Amino acid sequence: MGTTDVRIDVKLNKLIWSSGIRSVPRRVRVRIARRRNDEEDAKEELYSLVTVAEVPAEGLKGLGTKVVDDTE
């Protein structure tokens, strides 16, 4: 996403560590959002926030990459 400041959401961290250190999930669907940095002394004006994406009830078959606007 072009930023060096990447922040991982707490829910994503808990999902990855839920099974322990030895059995890490093979696939995790994530959403990456680029946000403005509100801190005054920040090195960059943007940062990337990585969160868990919701999986539809039908499953992941046939899904692909989708660009999402902030308005949704």
N, C-alpha and C positions, 0 to 999 in steps of 0.2 A: 504494500500500500504506500510505499515511499516514505515511511516514518521509521525512525530508530527507536522511538518511545512506544513500546507495546505493553498494554495492560491487560491482564487476564482476569475475567470475572470470577467471583467467589464460587458461583454455582458450577462453572466449568472446572475449576480446581477440585471441588468436592466430587464431581462426576468421575474425573480421571483417577483420583485416589480412593474411590469407593470400594474397589475390589482389592486394594492392597498394592504393594510394590511389585509383586511378581506377576499378577494377572491384570495387566493394563488393557483397557478396551481397545479392540482393533480399529474401530472406526468411530469417530465422533463428528457429528454434523455441527459446524460452527458458523457464526455470523461475525464478520469483521466490519467494524464501523470506524470511519475516520472522524475524529471530533476535534473541535478547537480547544486549545489549552488556555484555561483561564488564569493560570498562575502568572504572576508578574515577572518572576525571574526564570522563566522557562527558556531552555535552549532553542526549542522548536515551537512553532505556533500550532502544530497539529500532533495528535497522538492516535494510535490505533487501539480500539477496545474490542477484545475477542470475547464473545458470549456464546452460550449454547443455543442452537437453533431448535425450534420445535419440530418434531417428526410427525408427519400426518398419520392418522389411524390406518390408512391403507398400506403404509410401508414406504420404502424408499425407491421401489422399482419404477423406473421411467422418469425419475426426477433428474434435473440437471442444475447448472449454475443459473442463478436468477439475480438480477440487479434490483435492489430494493431502495426506494426513496425514503427519506426521513418522514415524509408525510403519512406513511402507512402505519 
